[in-house]
């Protein structure tokens, strides 16, 4: 019988050695079990007692001397049932503990946490984070999206918006004027899209989601994201976004020649 399986059922290495020895030798005295299993004599009665509590070993008395024997292996099903019961209890405990843990997480979110992520990979990781945190009915907002970022991240954002649709997450995006008119734009039913007045250029753009703010810098020389985790900061940037949303424009798009 596989030792790994017995370990997964909760037996210790010493318990496994003694149990397998008894399966092979049959009913035996402690001395013989020590020799066969390699478990020290000082430990053998503790191990046998533990196996007995688990229903795997029985004991008989012959002339005042104890002999031990392995019970039928079908008893192992009982151990599996116990583990399944324990897992069920753990699941219930986890469900009961999650509200408290989530409150602690939200409380932690009220503190400032600032992180700098470099390169396009760092920027993508922040958008990936927003996918992980947002769910159906949530909204994320991006403002000041420049043409260079659109060019470099075009393929990524096609897939990103596909995932947003699947999750049921809404988006509002404010583009730079040149970005909006600089290329053909695909229909994104999950996103409302507008653009800034002509002449306004923003090499840094901002992504606001679930108590987080990502400030992205995309230039020819530098690409990075400053990620801020703080609910108050996030809400203040959302207010700024809403002001820009009111003055931004909608309309038919034409490619610039």
C-alpha positions in Angstrom: 0.0 0.0 0.0 1.3 3.4 -0.9 2.9 5.3 2.0 1.9 8.6 0.3 -1.8 7.6 0.4 -1.5 6.8 4.1 0.1 10.1 4.7 -2.7 11.9 2.9 -5.1 10.1 5.1 -3.4 11.7 8.1 -1.0 9.0 9.4 2.4 9.9 10.6 5.6 8.2 9.3 5.9 6.1 12.5 2.3 5.1 12.3 2.7 4.1 8.7 5.8 2.0 9.5 4.0 0.2 12.4 0.8 -0.4 10.4 2.6 -1.8 7.4 4.7 -4.0 9.7 1.6 -5.4 11.3 -0.1 -6.0 7.9 2.9 -8.1 6.9 3.6 -10.0 10.2 0.1 -10.4 11.6 -0.6 -10.4 15.3 2.7 -9.6 17.1 4.2 -8.5 20.4 5.8 -5.1 20.7 9.4 -6.3 20.4 8.8 -7.9 17.1 7.0 -4.8 15.9 10.0 -2.7 16.9 12.3 -4.8 14.8 10.1 -4.9 11.8 9.0 -1.3 11.7 12.2 0.4 12.9 10.3 2.5 15.4 12.2 2.8 18.7 10.9 0.9 21.7 10.5 4.1 23.6 7.9 5.3 21.0 6.2 2.0 20.1 3.4 2.1 22.6 2.5 5.7 21.8 2.3 4.9 18.1 0.3 1.7 18.7 -2.1 3.6 21.0 -2.6 6.3 18.3 -3.3 3.6 15.7 -5.8 1.9 18.0 -7.6 5.2 18.5 -7.9 5.5 14.7 -9.4 2.0 14.6 -6.5 0.6 12.6 -5.0 -1.7 15.3 -6.5 -4.1 17.8 -5.0 -5.6 20.9 -5.5 -9.0 22.7 -4.1 -10.2 26.0 -2.5 -13.6 26.1 -1.4 -14.8 29.5 -1.0 -11.2 30.6 1.0 -10.2 27.5 -0.3 -7.8 24.9 -0.3 -8.7 21.3 -1.2 -6.3 18.5 -2.7 -6.8 15.1 -3.8 -4.7 12.1 -7.5 -4.5 11.6 -9.0 -5.0 8.2 -7.8 -2.4 5.7 -11.5 -1.4 5.0 -11.2 0.6 8.2 -9.2 3.2 6.2 -12.5 4.3 4.6 -13.4 5.6 8.1 -10.3 7.8 8.0 -11.4 9.2 4.6 -14.8 9.9 6.0 -13.3 11.7 8.9 -11.1 13.9 6.6 -14.2 14.7 4.5 -16.1 15.7 7.6 -13.1 17.8 8.8 -13.0 19.5 5.4 -16.7 20.3 5.5 -16.3 21.8 9.0 -13.3 23.8 7.8 -15.4 25.1 4.9 -18.1 26.2 7.3 -15.6 27.9 9.5 -14.0 29.7 6.5 -17.4 31.0 5.3 -18.1 32.2 8.9 -14.7 33.9 9.1 -14.7 35.5 5.6 -16.8 38.6 6.6 -14.4 39.4 9.4 -11.4 38.9 7.1 -13.0 41.1 4.4 -13.6 43.8 7.0 -10.0 43.7 8.0 -9.0 43.9 4.3 -11.2 46.9 3.8 -9.7 48.5 6.9 -6.3 47.9 5.6 -7.3 49.5 2.3 -7.9 52.7 4.1 -4.2 53.0 4.7 -1.9 54.3 1.9 0.0 51.7 -0.1 2.1 53.0 -3.0 4.0 50.7 -5.4 5.9 51.4 -8.6 5.8 48.9 -11.4 8.1 49.3 -14.4 7.6 48.6 -18.1 4.6 47.6 -20.1 4.4 44.4 -18.1 4.0 46.4 -14.9 1.2 48.4 -16.5 -0.5 45.2 -17.7 -0.3 43.7 -14.2 -2.3 46.7 -12.8 -5.0 46.1 -15.4 -4.9 42.4 -14.6 -5.4 43.3 -10.9 -8.5 45.3 -11.8 -9.9 42.2 -13.5 -9.3 40.2 -10.4 -10.9 42.7 -8.0 -13.9 43.8 -10.1 -17.1 41.8 -10.6 -20.5 42.0 -12.2 -22.0 45.5 -11.8 -18.6 47.2 -10.9 -17.2 50.0 -13.0 -13.7 51.1 -13.8 -12.6 54.4 -15.2 -9.6 55.4 -17.4 -8.8 59.0 -18.3 -6.3 60.6 -20.6 -5.4 57.6 -22.6 -2.5 58.7 -25.0 -1.9 57.5 -28.6 1.5 55.8 -27.8 -0.1 53.7 -25.1 -2.9 52.8 -27.4 -0.5 51.7 -30.1 1.7 49.6 -27.8 -1.1 48.0 -25.8 -3.7 47.6 -28.6 -3.7 43.8 -28.6 -3.7 43.6 -24.8 -6.8 45.9 -24.5 -8.8 44.0 -27.1 -8.5 40.9 -24.8 -9.0 43.0 -21.7 -12.3 44.4 -22.9 -13.4 40.9 -23.9 -12.8 39.7 -20.3 -14.7 42.8 -19.0 -17.7 41.8 -21.0 -17.5 38.2 -19.7 -17.3 39.5 -16.1 -20.1 42.0 -16.5 -17.9 44.9 -15.6 -18.7 48.3 -17.0 -16.0 50.8 -18.1 -15.8 54.5 -18.9 -12.8 55.7 -20.9 -11.7 59.2 -21.8 -9.1 59.3 -24.7 -6.8 61.9 -25.8 -8.1 63.6 -29.0 -5.3 62.1 -31.1 -5.9 58.7 -29.7 -9.6 58.8 -30.5 -9.2 59.9 -34.1 -5.8 58.2 -34.6 -7.2 54.7 -35.4 -10.4 52.8 -36.1 -12.1 51.9 -32.9 -13.9 48.6 -32.3 -17.3 48.6 -30.7 -17.2 47.9 -27.0 -20.7 47.4 -25.7 -19.5 47.2 -22.1 -17.7 50.6 -22.3 -18.8 54.2 -22.7 -16.1 56.2 -24.5 -15.3 59.9 -25.0 -12.4 62.1 -25.9 -10.7 65.2 -24.6 -10.6 68.5 -26.5 -8.0 68.9 -29.3 -4.6 70.0 -28.0 -4.9 68.3 -24.6 -2.1 65.7 -24.4 -1.6 63.4 -21.4 1.4 61.1 -21.5 0.3 60.0 -18.0 -3.1 58.4 -17.9 -5.1 57.2 -14.9 -7.0 54.0 -14.2 -9.4 54.0 -11.2 -11.0 50.8 -9.8 -12.1 49.3 -6.5 -10.2 51.6 -4.1 -7.1 51.6 -6.4 -5.6 54.3 -8.6 -3.0 53.4 -11.3 -1.1 56.4 -12.7 0.5 55.2 -16.0 3.4 56.9 -17.7 4.0 55.9 -21.3 6.7 57.8 -23.3 9.3 56.7 -25.7 11.9 56.7 -22.9 9.9 55.5 -19.9 7.0 53.2 -19.2 5.9 52.7 -15.6 2.9 52.7 -13.3 2.5 54.2 -9.8 -0.2 52.1 -8.1 -1.9 53.7 -5.1 -4.2 51.6 -2.9 -6.4 53.9 -0.8 -10.2 54.3 -1.0 -10.1 58.1 -0.3 -7.6 58.7 -3.0 -9.5 56.5 -5.4 -12.7 58.5 -4.7 -11.0 61.8 -5.2 -9.6 60.7 -8.6 -13.1 59.5 -9.5 -14.5 62.9 -8.8 -11.8 64.4 -11.1 -12.7 61.8 -13.7 -16.4 62.8 -13.5 -15.5 66.5 -14.1 -13.5 65.5 -17.2 -16.3 63.3 -18.3 -18.7 66.2 -18.4 -16.4 68.3 -20.6 -15.2 65.5 -22.8 -16.9 64.8 -26.2 -18.7 62.1 -28.0 -19.2 61.8 -31.7 -18.5 59.9 -35.0 -15.0 58.9 -35.3 -12.9 59.5 -38.5 -9.4 58.3 -39.0 -6.8 61.0 -39.3 -4.9 60.7 -42.6 
